[in-house]
Amino acid sequence: MRIALFGTSADPPTAGHQGIMSWLSQYYDRVAVWAANNPFKVQTTPLEHRAAMLQLLIADIQTPKHNIALEQELSSFRTIETVEQAKQLWGENTEFTVVIGADLLTQLPQWYRIEDLLQQVQLLVIPRPGYVINDSSLLKIQQLGGKIAIANLTGLNVSSTGYREHGDDQALIPPVVDYIHQKNLYQWQEQTPKKLSTP
């Protein structure tokens, strides 16, 4: 069995992440998704809300295989711990592929026990607009023992940052927008200052 491991710190998850999951579902027996905290980034929204939004993204995907699932128990600061947990769930003989965005490629050599990790999984890089996948970054991973491939898919030119900073909800699907409003997340809107009454 071939399983794609797709953890994301997306805050909030966007239609771009949904497109990646749909694409992965065509090529893998199972796509395991979870909300993660990235030790190299600052996340503002609690993990449980980001996981709930990912679940809404998954529920909205029309795929004939029905092979995408939120596996929140895989969430860890350290990807090697995620892989160890995945092996307990699906067995040592499963072929695991860790899916990362092109923006994480230069950060990858700094990951915890990276050489151990690269011996246990394959890597799939998803191209992202604005991020160059250069040969030197790929070579570094290969020198560490990594088996790396680049997906023939380019993620949508949308970002979670655009929503957090400007409230641009074009990148989000309607159920996620509804959830954000219901839970009162992302207070990016400038509050109109109240006028003080003068005596």
N, CA, C and O of each residue as an XYZ file, in Angstrom:
796
protein
N       0.846     -1.199      0.000
C       0.000      0.000      0.000
C       0.878      1.244      0.000
O       1.904      1.303      0.679
N       0.455      2.228     -0.772
C       1.194      3.489     -0.867
C       0.368      4.592     -0.201
O      -0.775      4.839     -0.583
N       0.962      5.250      0.799
C       0.243      6.283      1.553
C       0.996      7.607      1.453
O       2.203      7.669      1.685
N       0.267      8.660      1.105
C       0.816     10.021      1.114
C       0.548     10.635      2.477
O      -0.591     10.646      2.946
N       1.582     11.140      3.104
C       1.472     11.803      4.410
C       1.535     13.310      4.184
O       2.574     13.854      3.811
N       0.408     13.971      4.415
C       0.316     15.398      4.105
C      -0.127     16.173      5.341
O      -1.317     16.373      5.582
N       0.865     16.602      6.115
C       0.588     17.462      7.259
C       0.783     18.910      6.845
O       1.665     19.218      6.044
N      -0.031     19.791      7.386
C       0.103     21.197      7.008
C      -0.155     22.104      8.208
O      -1.031     21.850      9.035
N       0.636     23.166      8.271
C       0.433     24.163      9.331
C      -0.497     25.280      8.854
O      -0.625     26.312      9.512
N      -1.147     25.066      7.699
C      -1.999     26.089      7.073
C      -2.940     26.744      8.074
O      -3.612     26.073      8.857
N      -2.970     28.069      8.026
C      -3.685     28.835      9.036
C      -4.348     30.058      8.374
O      -3.815     31.164      8.460
N      -5.518     29.864      7.708
C      -6.355     28.657      7.600
C      -6.008     27.851      6.347
O      -5.339     28.360      5.448
N      -6.469     26.574      6.284
C      -6.292     25.797      5.058
C      -7.148     26.375      3.927
O      -8.261     26.851      4.154
N      -6.606     26.325      2.710
C      -7.230     27.010      1.577
C      -7.663     26.028      0.484
O      -7.458     24.818      0.583
N      -8.270     26.599     -0.562
C      -8.620     25.806     -1.745
C      -7.369     25.212     -2.388
O      -7.442     24.176     -3.049
N      -6.226     25.863     -2.195
C      -4.965     25.326     -2.706
C      -4.629     23.996     -2.046
O      -4.210     23.057     -2.722
N      -4.810     23.909     -0.732
C      -4.562     22.648     -0.018
C      -5.561     21.583     -0.476
O      -5.217     20.409     -0.607
N      -6.796     22.008     -0.714
C      -7.812     21.073     -1.181
C      -7.424     20.491     -2.542
O      -7.602     19.298     -2.785
N      -6.894     21.339     -3.426
C      -6.459     20.877     -4.742
C      -5.327     19.865     -4.647
O      -5.284     18.900     -5.411
N      -4.410     20.088     -3.707
C      -3.301     19.138     -3.509
C      -3.838     17.790     -3.043
O      -3.416     16.747     -3.543
N      -4.768     17.805     -2.090
C      -5.343     16.552     -1.605
C      -6.049     15.789     -2.718
O      -5.908     14.571     -2.828
N      -6.814     16.509     -3.548
C      -7.515     15.876     -4.673
C      -6.526     15.227     -5.633
O      -6.747     14.114     -6.109
N      -5.440     15.929     -5.909
C      -4.420     15.411     -6.815
C      -3.765     14.162     -6.225
O      -3.600     13.158     -6.919
N      -3.392     14.225     -4.945
C      -2.752     13.084     -4.292
C      -3.644     11.850     -4.303
O      -3.156     10.728     -4.436
N      -4.954     12.056     -4.163
C      -5.882     10.924     -4.081
C      -5.889     10.088     -5.358
O      -6.264      8.915     -5.338
N      -5.473     10.697     -6.467
C      -5.427      9.962     -7.739
C      -4.238      9.009     -7.814
O      -4.279      8.023     -8.551
N      -3.173      9.296     -7.052
C      -1.915      8.571     -7.213
C      -1.544      7.668     -6.030
O      -0.614      6.867     -6.119
N      -2.276      7.807     -4.933
C      -1.950      7.024     -3.734
C      -3.168      6.235     -3.270
O      -4.311      6.605     -3.536
N      -2.891      5.136     -2.570
C      -3.994      4.324     -2.043
C      -4.729      5.063     -0.927
O      -5.939      4.919     -0.753
N      -3.979      5.844     -0.186
C      -4.578      6.600      0.922
C      -3.832      7.923      1.072
O      -2.618      7.989      0.879
N      -4.568      8.966      1.417
C      -3.970     10.272      1.693
C      -4.307     10.614      3.150
O      -5.463     10.865      3.493
N      -3.289     10.618      3.984
C      -3.464     10.932      5.407
C      -3.129     12.408      5.621
O      -2.037     12.862      5.280
N      -4.078     13.146      6.188
C      -3.953     14.599      6.331
C      -4.068     14.963      7.811
O      -4.826     14.334      8.551
N      -3.323     15.970      8.238
C      -3.464     16.443      9.607
C      -2.998     17.893      9.705
O      -2.229     18.377      8.874
N      -3.479     18.562     10.730
C      -3.024     19.926     11.035
C      -1.811     19.818     11.945
O      -1.814     19.062     12.917
N      -0.773     20.584     11.619
C       0.489     20.492     12.354
C       0.926     21.863     12.835
O       0.497     22.892     12.312
N       1.784     21.855     13.838
C       2.495     23.060     14.234
C       3.904     22.961     13.677
O       4.620     21.998     13.950
N       4.301     23.953     12.898
C       5.638     23.979     12.310
C       6.566     24.725     13.270
O       6.335     25.899     13.562
N       7.626     24.049     13.768
C       8.520     24.721     14.720
C       9.268     25.908     14.121
O       9.860     26.696     14.858
N       9.249     26.047     12.784
C       9.925     27.165     12.124
C       8.977     28.336     11.863
O       9.391     29.369     11.337
N       7.698     28.171     12.234
C       6.721     29.242     11.996
C       5.971     29.551     13.281
O       6.017     28.787     14.245
N       5.281     30.681     13.278
C       4.407     31.023     14.397
C       2.970     30.785     13.948
O       2.505     31.390     12.982
N       2.270     29.897     14.655
C       0.857     29.667     14.359
C       0.009     30.396     15.392
O       0.317     30.381     16.584
N      -1.058     31.032     14.928
C      -1.884     31.805     15.839
C      -3.184     31.096     16.201
O      -3.733     31.325     17.279
N      -3.677     30.247     15.324
C      -4.962     29.590     15.554
C      -4.742     28.221     16.192
O      -3.901     27.456     15.720
N      -5.481     27.896     17.258
C      -5.301     26.596     17.919
C      -5.450     25.428     16.929
O      -6.210     25.491     15.963
N      -4.696     24.373     17.211
C      -4.644     23.203     16.343
C      -6.023     22.611     16.077
O      -6.315     22.197     14.955
N      -6.878     22.569     17.110
C      -8.185     21.921     16.908
C      -9.037     22.649     15.874
O      -9.817     22.017     15.162
N      -8.897     23.973     15.784
C      -9.653     24.717     14.769
C      -9.096     24.451     13.372
O      -9.853     24.296     12.414
N      -7.766     24.400     13.263
C      -7.179     24.124     11.953
C      -7.511     22.707     11.482
O      -7.717     22.474     10.291
N      -7.563     21.753     12.439
C      -7.958     20.379     12.093
C      -9.418     20.338     11.638
O      -9.753     19.640     10.681
N     -10.275     21.077     12.318
C     -11.699     21.107     11.945
C     -11.874     21.692     10.543
O     -12.704     21.214      9.769
N     -11.098     22.720     10.217
C     -11.192     23.317      8.878
C     -10.671     22.357      7.806
O     -11.212     22.307      6.702
N      -9.622     21.598      8.129
C      -9.137     20.586      7.190
C     -10.206     19.532      6.942
O     -10.388     19.079      5.812
N     -10.911     19.143      7.997
C     -11.986     18.162      7.844
C     -13.066     18.680      6.900
O     -13.616     17.916      6.108
N     -13.371     19.973      6.981
C     -14.353     20.581      6.070
C     -13.842     20.547      4.621
O     -14.613     20.298      3.695
N     -12.545     20.798      4.433
C     -11.958     20.719      3.086
C     -12.109     19.311      2.515
O     -12.494     19.134      1.359
N     -11.797     18.308      3.348
C     -11.862     16.914      2.905
C     -13.296     16.529      2.552
O     -13.540     15.887      1.530
N     -14.246     16.926      3.407
C     -15.656     16.586      3.174
C     -16.179     17.185      1.876
O     -17.125     16.666      1.283
N     -15.565     18.273      1.438
C     -16.010     18.995      0.242
C     -15.408     18.419     -1.054
O     -15.799     18.820     -2.150
N     -14.460     17.481     -0.923
C     -13.788     16.915     -2.104
C     -14.618     15.783     -2.695
O     -15.035     14.866     -1.987
N     -14.849     15.860     -3.991
C     -15.537     14.778     -4.704
C     -14.480     13.899     -5.367
O     -13.963     14.236     -6.432
N     -14.165     12.783     -4.740
C     -13.190     11.871     -5.321
C     -13.783     10.468     -5.353
O     -14.349     10.016     -4.358
N     -13.662      9.769     -6.487
C     -14.262      8.432     -6.584
C     -13.642      7.419     -5.625
O     -14.279      6.428     -5.269
N     -12.413      7.665     -5.212
C     -11.723      6.687     -4.353
C     -12.104      6.803     -2.869
O     -11.964      5.835     -2.122
N     -12.576      7.962     -2.442
C     -12.895      8.187     -1.016
C     -11.716      7.751     -0.126
O     -11.896      7.047      0.868
N     -10.537      8.179     -0.503
C      -9.322      7.697      0.173
C      -8.558      8.793      0.897
O      -7.375      8.631      1.199
N      -9.227      9.913      1.178
C      -8.587     11.017      1.913
C      -9.197     11.058      3.309
O     -10.419     11.042      3.453
N      -8.359     11.109      4.332
C      -8.895     11.125      5.698
C      -8.041     12.013      6.594
O      -6.820     12.087      6.452
N      -8.725     12.688      7.527
C      -8.019     13.439      8.567
C      -7.492     12.432      9.578
O      -8.261     11.666     10.159
N      -6.188     12.435      9.785
C      -5.540     11.522     10.746
C      -4.792     12.396     11.751
O      -3.562     12.438     11.758
N      -5.545     13.087     12.590
C      -4.956     14.105     13.456
C      -3.972     13.511     14.466
O      -3.098     14.218     14.969
N      -4.111     12.216     14.763
C      -3.181     11.589     15.715
C      -1.751     11.534     15.184
O      -0.824     11.263     15.947
N      -1.558     11.787     13.886
C      -0.212     11.807     13.300
C       0.519     13.127     13.555
O       1.719     13.230     13.300
N      -0.193     14.130     14.054
C       0.398     15.455     14.224
C       1.513     15.444     15.268
O       1.328     14.974     16.391
N       2.672     15.971     14.874
C       3.815     16.074     15.784
C       4.719     17.190     15.290
O       4.733     17.503     14.100
N       5.472     17.788     16.199
C       6.485     18.768     15.802
C       7.533     18.112     14.904
O       8.134     18.771     14.055
N       7.747     16.807     15.097
C       8.836     16.100     14.413
C       8.253     15.079     13.441
O       7.514     14.178     13.840
N       8.592     15.230     12.167
C       8.033     14.361     11.130
C       8.425     12.913     11.342
O       7.653     12.016     11.001
N       9.605     12.656     11.896
C      10.003     11.267     12.115
C       9.076     10.592     13.129
O       8.832      9.389     13.034
N       8.560     11.354     14.096
C       7.607     10.792     15.054
C       6.274     10.492     14.360
O       5.606      9.508     14.679
N       5.897     11.351     13.411
C       4.702     11.104     12.608
C       4.846      9.796     11.836
O       3.916      8.990     11.798
N       6.003      9.584     11.225
C       6.235      8.372     10.435
C       6.191      7.131     11.336
O       5.643      6.099     10.950
N       6.765      7.236     12.525
C       6.728      6.099     13.460
C       5.288      5.753     13.840
O       4.925      4.581     13.943
N       4.480      6.784     14.044
C       3.064      6.574     14.359
C       2.335      5.960     13.157
O       1.492      5.078     13.322
N       2.660      6.427     11.960
C       2.028      5.899     10.745
C       2.361      4.416     10.563
O       1.510      3.637     10.132
N       3.578      4.032     10.886
C       3.975      2.620     10.778
C       3.179      1.754     11.758
O       2.839      0.612     11.451
N       2.889      2.302     12.927
C       2.072      1.552     13.886
C       0.648      1.362     13.359
O       0.022      0.327     13.587
N       0.152      2.374     12.655
C      -1.217      2.302     12.123
C      -1.331      1.374     10.923
O      -2.279      0.595     10.824
N      -0.356      1.455     10.002
C      -0.492      0.771      8.712
C       0.575     -0.280      8.430
O       0.532     -0.943      7.394
N       1.521     -0.436      9.330
C       2.498     -1.510      9.166
C       3.800     -1.072      8.512
O       3.849     -0.120      7.733
N       4.848     -1.804      8.857
C       6.207     -1.505      8.383
C       6.341     -1.617      6.868
O       7.174     -0.937      6.269
N       5.531     -2.468      6.245
C       5.693     -2.724      4.807
C       4.988     -1.710      3.918
O       5.075     -1.793      2.693
N       4.292     -0.755      4.524
C       3.632      0.299      3.754
C       4.684      1.262      3.209
O       5.675      1.559      3.875
N       4.453      1.742      1.994
C       5.364      2.715      1.381
C       4.830      4.122      1.667
O       3.757      4.499      1.194
N       5.586      4.883      2.440
C       5.149      6.220      2.842
C       5.861      7.301      2.034
O       7.068      7.234      1.802
N       5.084      8.296      1.613
C       5.634      9.471      0.945
C       5.246     10.706      1.745
O       4.062     10.963      1.967
N       6.237     11.463      2.175
C       5.987     12.720      2.886
C       5.856     13.835      1.850
O       6.746     14.040      1.025
N       4.737     14.548      1.907
C       4.435     15.597      0.931
C       4.758     16.955      1.553
O       4.278     17.278      2.640
N       5.575     17.747      0.858
C       5.914     19.083      1.370
C       5.754     20.117      0.255
O       5.860     19.795     -0.928
N       5.503     21.340      0.645
C       5.468     22.442     -0.306
C       6.878     22.886     -0.646
O       7.804     22.697      0.143
N       7.041     23.478     -1.822
C       8.359     23.944     -2.264
C       8.957     24.953     -1.289
O      10.178     25.094     -1.220
N       8.117     25.654     -0.536
C       8.616     26.646      0.424
C       9.384     26.004      1.578
O      10.139     26.689      2.268
N       9.202     24.687      1.802
C       9.890     24.012      2.912
C      11.205     23.356      2.491
O      11.927     22.823      3.334
N      11.516     23.389      1.215
C      12.648     22.628      0.692
C      13.983     23.052      1.309
O      14.795     22.201      1.671
N      14.214     24.354      1.431
C      15.498     24.819      1.975
C      15.591     24.565      3.487
O      16.686     24.489      4.045
N      14.438     24.438      4.136
C      14.384     24.218      5.584
C      14.614     22.739      5.933
O      15.019     22.406      7.047
N      14.351     21.878      4.971
C      14.329     20.433      5.208
C      15.599     19.866      5.845
O      15.487     19.055      6.764
N      16.813     20.255      5.401
C      18.019     19.675      6.012
C      18.143     19.950      7.510
O      18.912     19.276      8.195
N      17.394     20.934      8.031
C      17.464     21.262      9.461
C      16.478     20.446     10.297
O      16.468     20.562     11.522
N      15.652     19.628      9.652
C      14.649     18.859     10.384
C      15.318     17.857     11.322
O      16.427     17.386     11.071
N      14.627     17.552     12.390
C      15.112     16.617     13.411
C      15.339     15.227     12.799
O      14.451     14.675     12.148
N      16.534     14.672     13.014
C      16.916     13.330     12.530
C      16.571     13.149     11.051
O      15.984     12.144     10.650
N      16.945     14.130     10.266
C      16.561     14.140      8.851
C      17.099     12.914      8.108
O      16.405     12.358      7.257
N      18.324     12.489      8.420
C      18.877     11.336      7.688
C      18.097     10.062      8.005
O      17.846      9.253      7.111
N      17.714      9.878      9.264
C      16.876      8.728      9.636
C      15.538      8.790      8.907
O      15.044      7.784      8.397
N      14.968      9.979      8.869
C      13.674     10.159      8.208
C      13.768      9.788      6.730
O      12.912      9.074      6.208
N      14.812     10.276      6.059
C      14.940     10.060      4.617
C      15.176      8.594      4.260
O      14.926      8.179      3.128
N      15.656      7.813      5.224
C      15.822      6.376      4.979
C      14.486      5.641      5.000
O      14.367      4.535      4.473
N      13.478      6.266      5.616
C      12.208      5.564      5.845
C      11.082      5.977      4.901
O      10.073      5.280      4.790
N      11.256      7.106      4.223
C      10.165      7.630      3.389
C      10.702      8.133      2.052
O      11.904      8.322      1.871
N       9.780      8.341      1.132
C      10.090      9.102     -0.067
C       9.562     10.517      0.147
O       8.698     10.740      0.995
N      10.074     11.452     -0.609
C       9.620     12.845     -0.516
C       8.959     13.258     -1.822
O       9.424     12.905     -2.906
N       7.878     14.006     -1.706
C       7.227     14.587     -2.879
C       7.091     16.084     -2.640
O       6.476     16.515     -1.664
N       7.672     16.870     -3.541
C       7.630     18.327     -3.417
C       6.518     18.871     -4.318
O       6.462     18.552     -5.505
N       5.638     19.691     -3.746
C       4.578     20.349     -4.514
C       5.067     21.742     -4.899
O       5.291     22.573     -4.019
N       5.239     22.019     -6.198
C       5.645     23.373     -6.607
C       4.630     24.419     -6.131
O       3.425     24.169     -6.103
N       5.144     25.585     -5.762
C       4.289     26.704     -5.349
C       4.690     27.961     -6.098
O       5.881     28.235     -6.248
N       3.715     28.730     -6.571
C       4.051     30.004     -7.224
C       4.902     30.866     -6.282
O       4.595     31.005     -5.098
N       5.966     31.434     -6.831
C       6.818     32.316     -6.027
C       7.980     31.612     -5.349
O       8.819     32.265     -4.728
N       8.044     30.273     -5.460
C       9.140     29.531     -4.836
C       9.870     28.723     -5.900
O       9.271     27.901     -6.593
N      11.171     28.967     -6.019
C      11.985     28.282     -7.019
C      12.517     26.980     -6.419
O      13.064     26.971     -5.317
N      12.351     25.891     -7.153
C      12.948     24.617     -6.740
C      14.299     24.525     -7.447
O      14.370     24.184     -8.628
N      15.364     24.830     -6.715
C      16.667     24.854     -7.385
C      17.438     23.551     -7.180
O      17.207     22.806     -6.227
N      18.355     23.307     -8.105
C      19.099     22.051     -8.110
C      19.922     21.862     -6.840
O      20.093     20.738     -6.369
N      20.434     22.965     -6.283
C      21.290     22.829     -5.097
C      20.487     22.327     -3.898
O      20.997     21.536     -3.104
N      19.237     22.777     -3.759
C      18.386     22.299     -2.661
C      18.087     20.815     -2.828
O      18.125     20.055     -1.860
N      17.790     20.404     -4.063
C      17.501     18.998     -4.330
C      18.740     18.138     -4.084
O      18.644     17.036     -3.545
N      19.898     18.650     -4.483
C      21.146     17.910     -4.314
C      21.457     17.690     -2.837
O      21.923     16.617     -2.451
N      21.201     18.703     -2.010
C      21.439     18.569     -0.569
C      20.632     17.421      0.006
O      21.137     16.635      0.807
N      19.369     17.328     -0.407
C      18.495     16.262      0.084
C      19.008     14.905     -0.397
O      19.036     13.937      0.363
N      19.406     14.847     -1.646
C      19.911     13.579     -2.191
C      21.210     13.160     -1.494
O      21.441     11.972     -1.263
N      22.048     14.131     -1.164
C      23.303     13.823     -0.463
C      23.052     13.283      0.943
O      23.871     12.548      1.495
N      21.900     13.661      1.517
C      21.513     13.146      2.837
C      20.828     11.780      2.728
O      20.435     11.188      3.734
N      20.693     11.292      1.494
C      20.093      9.970      1.284
C      18.640     10.010      0.864
O      17.972      8.976      0.846
N      18.136     11.196      0.523
C      16.717     11.331      0.198
C      16.349     10.879     -1.197
O      17.091     11.087     -2.157
N      15.174     10.249     -1.291
C      14.571      9.914     -2.583
C      13.483     10.954     -2.814
O      12.458     10.943     -2.133
N      13.699     11.840     -3.759
C      12.838     13.020     -3.892
C      12.265     13.122     -5.295
O      12.959     12.887     -6.284
N      10.989     13.474     -5.366
C      10.315     13.676     -6.652
C       9.581     15.012     -6.595
O       9.266     15.514     -5.516
N       9.317     15.575     -7.759
C       8.568     16.834     -7.845
C       7.238     16.545     -8.527
O       7.201     15.973     -9.617
N       6.158     16.938     -7.887
C       4.824     16.672     -8.436
C       4.593     17.467     -9.711
O       5.040     18.608     -9.833
N       3.885     16.851    -10.669
C       3.539     17.587    -11.895
C       2.234     18.346    -11.670
O       1.258     18.213    -12.409
N       2.275     19.132    -10.628
C       1.132     19.938    -10.205
C       1.701     21.221     -9.641
O       2.688     21.192     -8.907
N       1.098     22.337     -9.971
C       1.493     23.593     -9.336
C       0.340     24.055     -8.470
O      -0.787     24.210     -8.941
N       0.636     24.272     -7.199
C      -0.413     24.724     -6.289
C      -1.013     26.044     -6.759
O      -0.376     26.813     -7.480
N      -2.247     26.289     -6.337
C      -2.909     27.548     -6.689
C      -2.135     28.725     -6.117
O      -1.477     28.603     -5.083
N      -2.218     29.858     -6.789
C      -1.530     31.060     -6.324
C      -2.373     31.757     -5.255
O      -2.786     32.907     -5.407
N      -2.612     31.016     -4.168
C      -3.360     31.556     -3.034
C      -2.577     31.207     -1.775
O      -1.770     30.277     -1.777
N      -2.813     31.947     -0.713
C      -2.086     31.637      0.514
C      -2.931     31.947      1.736
O      -3.818     32.800      1.719
N      -2.614     31.213      2.802
C      -3.273     31.456      4.087
C      -2.938     32.856      4.590
O      -3.762     33.523      5.216
N      -1.698     33.289      4.299
C      -1.253     34.612      4.763
C      -2.155     35.713      4.203
O      -2.475     36.678      4.897
N      -2.559     35.559      2.942
C      -3.432     36.563      2.316
C      -4.725     36.747      3.075
O      -5.241     37.860      3.182
N      -5.251     35.649      3.607
C      -6.480     35.768      4.397
C      -6.183     36.381      5.762
O      -6.881     37.293      6.205
N      -5.141     35.874      6.427
C      -4.840     36.374      7.773
C      -4.554     37.865      7.772
O      -4.959     38.584      8.686
N      -3.843     38.337      6.725
C      -3.408     39.735      6.734
C      -4.419     40.689      6.126
O      -4.502     41.851      6.523
N      -5.197     40.191      5.150
C      -6.085     41.110      4.425
C      -7.541     40.673      4.384
O      -8.389     41.399      3.866
N      -7.848     39.478      4.932
C      -9.221     39.003      4.895
C      -9.681     38.604      3.512
O     -10.880     38.607      3.237
N      -8.740     38.255      2.623
C      -9.079     37.857      1.259
C      -9.584     36.417      1.272
O      -8.795     35.474      1.328
N     -10.925     36.254      1.220
C     -11.466     34.906      1.344
C     -11.681     34.212     -0.001
O     -12.335     33.170     -0.057
N     -11.135     34.781     -1.094
C     -11.218     34.108     -2.401
C     -10.481     32.769     -2.369
O     -10.791     31.864     -3.144
N      -9.510     32.650     -1.475
C      -8.714     31.425     -1.395
C      -9.412     30.324     -0.595
O      -8.947     29.184     -0.579
N     -10.516     30.654      0.064
C     -11.163     29.700      0.969
C     -12.445     29.141      0.370
O     -13.078     29.776     -0.474
N     -12.820     27.944      0.816
C     -14.101     27.384      0.378
C     -15.184     27.861      1.353
O     -14.882     28.133      2.515
N     -16.447     27.967      0.899
C     -17.510     28.523      1.744
C     -17.675     27.850      3.112
O     -17.880     28.566      4.092
N     -17.599     26.509      3.241
C     -17.750     25.923      4.581
C     -16.679     26.398      5.564
O     -16.948     26.535      6.758
N     -15.459     26.649      5.061
C     -14.384     27.139      5.935
C     -14.645     28.590      6.336
O     -14.427     28.973      7.486
N     -15.113     29.391      5.384
C     -15.467     30.790      5.701
C     -16.550     30.810      6.783
O     -16.468     31.585      7.735
N     -17.567     29.950      6.630
C     -18.647     29.879      7.618
C     -18.107     29.485      8.990
O     -18.510     30.050     10.007
N     -17.195     28.518      9.013
C     -16.617     28.054     10.274
C     -15.848     29.189     10.957
O     -15.963     29.389     12.166
N     -15.066     29.924     10.169
C     -14.277     31.043     10.717
C     -15.187     32.075     11.362
O     -14.903     32.575     12.450
N     -16.287     32.390     10.680
C     -17.220     33.384     11.230
C     -17.914     32.842     12.476
O     -18.100     33.561     13.459
N     -18.293     31.568     12.423
C     -18.991     30.952     13.556
C     -18.118     30.934     14.808
O     -18.598     31.182     15.914
N     -16.829     30.639     14.623
C     -15.905     30.528     15.759
C     -15.195     31.856     16.063
O     -14.414     31.953     17.010
N     -15.483     32.873     15.242
C     -14.901     34.203     15.468
C     -13.370     34.176     15.448
O     -12.705     34.732     16.322
N     -12.834     33.504     14.413
C     -11.372     33.408     14.254
C     -10.866     34.560     13.388
O     -11.643     35.221     12.700
N      -9.577     34.786     13.431
C      -8.880     35.739     12.553
C      -9.468     37.148     12.635
O     -10.214     37.578     11.755
N      -9.130     37.829     13.671
C      -9.624     39.197     13.838
C      -8.728     40.168     13.085
O      -8.114     41.054     13.681
N      -8.658     39.991     11.752
C      -7.813     40.866     10.935
C      -8.476     42.205     10.684
O      -7.802     43.197     10.403
N      -9.828     42.235     10.787
C     -10.522     43.482     10.465
C     -10.134     44.554     11.482
O     -10.058     44.302     12.684
N      -9.895     45.743     10.967
C      -9.601     46.846     11.885
C     -10.892     47.255     12.567
O     -11.892     47.573     11.923
N     -10.839     47.238     13.859
C     -12.031     47.629     14.606
C     -12.213     49.143     14.496
O     -11.262     49.910     14.646
N     -13.434     49.551     14.237
C     -13.711     50.988     14.173
C     -13.682     51.546     15.587
O     -14.435     51.084     16.445
N     -12.838     52.518     15.843
C     -12.767     53.044     17.210
C     -14.091     53.697     17.619
O     -14.726     54.421     16.853
N     -14.465     53.409     18.845
C     -15.720     54.004     19.339
C     -15.500     55.479     19.621
O     -14.453     55.892     20.121
N     -16.522     56.265     19.282
C     -16.402     57.695     19.556
C     -16.740     57.952     21.029
O     -17.737     57.463     21.561
N     -15.899     58.712     21.637
C     -16.169     59.059     23.029
C     -17.118     60.247     23.064
O     -16.937     61.235     22.353
N     -18.118     60.124     23.897
C     -19.050     61.266     24.010
C     -18.393     62.341     24.851
O     -17.825     62.061     25.907
N     -18.474     63.554     24.382
C     -17.860     64.647     25.153
C     -18.956     65.351     25.963
O     -20.083     65.505     25.494
N     -18.628     65.755     27.125
C     -19.636     66.409     27.977
C     -20.052     67.753     27.390
O     -20.889     68.446     27.967
